[in-house]
Amino acid sequence: MDHDDIRRALDRLGLTPTTAGKLFRHSRRAVERWCYGERRPPQGIVILLHLMLAKKITARDIEIAAAKI
């Protein structure tokens, strides 16, 4: 997933950099860096985005799982 794919995925999922950062426990700025190609997102984030786009998991599923950590 390149930076354009990241931007499109967040857009399709209705996630802003701020909400994505909170969901994935990263800063808004980190998410913006992924979107602009300044940094590569962690592989786990890419996997989560793929699963969310495939409707296998939801943002709520991630929140529930994160609360258990």
Secondary structure, DSSP 8 states (H G I E B T S, - for coil): --HHHHHHHHHHHT--HHHHHHHHTS-HHHHHHHHTTSS---HHHHHHHHHHHTTSS-HHHHHHHHHT-
